[in-house]
Amino acid sequence: ADKATSNDDERGSSSSSSSVPQHTLDNFVKQLERMTESHQLEMSELSRTHRLEIDRLESELETERATKQKAKARTEVASQDKFLKQMRELEKKFTGTIRENEEKLEEARKVNEGMGLKIETLKREVDGLSKIVDERDA
C-alpha cells in the first residue's frame, strides 16, 4: 500500500510539475514568434546592408580598374611618343651621317678620278720618254 501511495505521489507531483498553465505556454510561443520575427527582420536588414556594401565595393573596384587602365593607356601612349621621338632623332642623326659620308665618297671619287688622269698623263710621259731614250740609244 505504501508503494502504491508513493507511485501516486510521484505521478501527481510529476504531472503537476509538468503541467504549465496554457496562458504561460501561449505567452512563451508568442514571445518566440516575436523573437523569430525580430531575428528575421535583423537578418533581412543585415543581408540588405551586406548587399549594399558588396555593390559599393564592386563599384569601387570597377572605378579603380578603369582608372588603372586609363593610366596604363596614357603610359603606353607616352611611351610610344617617347619611342617615336627617339626614332626621329636617330633618323635625323643617321640621315646627316649618310649625307656626310656621301659627300666624302663623292670627294674621294673626284680625287680618285683626278689621280687616275694624272696616272694616265704620267704613263704617256713615261712612254714618250721611253721612245726618246730608245730613239737616242738606237
Disulfide bonds with the S-S distance in Angstrom:
none
